[in-house]
Amino acid sequence: MVHQEPAGAPGLVAAAAATTAEVRLSRRRWAVVLLFSSYSLCNAFQWIQYGSINNVFVHFYGVSAFAIDWLSMTYMVTYIPLLFPVAWLLDKRGLRFIALAGSALNALGAWVKLGSLKPHLFPITVLGQVICSLAQVFILGMPSRIASVWFGSREVSTACSIAVFGNQLGIAVGFLVPPVLVPSVEDVEKLAYHISIMFFMTAGVATALFVLVIIVFKEKPPHPPSRAQALIQSRPTEEYSYMQSILSLLRNVNFLLLMITYGLNAGCFYALSTLLSRMVIHHYPGEEVNAGRIGLTIILSGMVGALISGICLDRTKTYKFFMTGYLPLGFEFAAELTYPESEGTSSGLLNVSAQIFGIAFTIGQGQIMDRFGTKAGNLFLCSFLFLGTVMTAFIKADLRRQQANLDNEQTKVMPEACTDPIVLEESKL
């Protein structure tokens, strides 16, 4: 007599495997997230190190302020076309490969910049920044994936906040350190010397972090850290389709709303970060250091908000906060709304939205500032921030990942020796 499996049997087997899998937290998880946070910090520093002393590099290279702005916008432009190839690599090659690629490109870009220490070598510094922007594509979509793969359901939002924390801290250091290391002096040779110090320090740190990634960073822990992650790992590989995953995300109305609101909020932040030095120096010439301190204050406030949001999310699972800490919150909210789709793909789509709005807002605010002043430029951003806040209120909190964890905890699997059919309670995702 031939036994035929009922329709949906692979899904039942996967659910049974997820239920019986041993869930255990790895001690290495903290080393992994802190290391990622560190090289993300280094990459974010390299993003803003030109913009925070825009006028200094304008004088050194003899180019326009808009050309220096494009060194920051390069990060945004590069990300958009490369998201899908890198997200595909993340799904096919895994976390370790992406971490190695991101940290290696970050170090390479830092070393290339050391070849641009003369005024006529502006194209070399552009090349170095482009390489660093490539590294960013391998970094920005990682926080929620690392949090899901390595951390338990009660600490996943905190872990995501720590991962994003590094990026924000890097921007803060990028506002604070360059004005101190590279003072505004007229002598080009002295200026080249100060710039070389900053570039050498960055290259050294980036290289050390790449070596640590080789040694410390692993693909995944020996055991799944949560039932939701066990269910994903037990799913047969052939069941996963990358293109189908993208189409599924784009059909999710709540996720599409989140994409727009995240893009509006993050895009305004990118524009403000890029243009802050220009705004301050326009009204207070020679105050590069204080411009950096203003940027530092903005970022530190956001970092505190991000950590508080992460802790609150792990305890309350209430995702609809506004503004402060929006970066990690957006990643985690997307992971909840789109489970069991890849966290790398959902985070990547959020970042594409942020880059598109960031480019538009940076160019738009810059043009408005040149014609109508900084107040008009800031009102331009405020109007879009208000729109993002209103749209956030319409997102339905459909917490699918959280529900999967609850359902798997309640699922009962009968002993193997029992001859009766196994009955499983499956959640409708």
BELSUL-V19636 format. One record per pair of residues at least 24 apart in sequence whose C-alpha atoms are under 6 Angstrom apart, sorted by sequence separation. I is the first residue (numbers start at 0). J is the second residue. D is the distance in whole Angstrom. If there is no record, write none. Layout:
BEGIN
i-><I:I>
j-><J:J>
d-><D:D>
END
This chain:
BEGIN
i-><46:105:105:104:101:101:97:60:74:78:59:336:338:336:338:335:336:335:335:151:152:150:151:116:266:270:265:269:262:266:270:258:262:266:270:110:109:262:106:106:106:103:102:178:178:175:174:175:174:264:28:174:95:43:51:95:94:171:263:40:44:48:36:39:40:43:44:47:39:43:171:260:37:41:55:36:40:44:32:253:160:160:160:157:156:157:156:154:153:163:160:159:227:227:226:31:143:144:23:143:144:22:24:22:23:22:22:140:140:140:17:17:13:13:50:51:86:86:79:75>
j-><71:131:134:134:134:137:137:118:132:136:118:397:399:398:400:398:399:399:400:224:225:224:225:191:353:357:353:357:352:356:360:349:353:357:361:202:202:356:202:205:206:209:209:287:288:291:291:292:294:384:149:295:217:166:174:218:218:295:387:165:169:173:162:165:166:169:170:173:166:170:298:387:165:169:183:165:169:173:162:394:305:306:309:309:309:310:313:313:313:327:327:327:403:404:404:216:330:342:222:342:343:222:224:223:224:224:225:343:346:347:229:230:233:234:273:276:343:344:351:354>
d-><6:5:5:5:4:5:6:4:4:5:6:6:6:6:5:5:6:5:5:5:6:6:5:6:5:6:5:5:5:5:6:5:4:4:4:5:5:6:6:5:5:6:5:6:5:5:4:6:6:6:6:6:6:5:5:5:5:5:6:5:5:5:5:6:5:5:5:6:5:5:5:5:6:6:6:4:4:5:6:5:6:6:5:4:5:5:6:6:5:6:5:6:6:5:5:6:6:5:6:6:6:6:5:5:5:5:6:5:5:5:5:5:5:6:5:5:6:6:5:5>
END
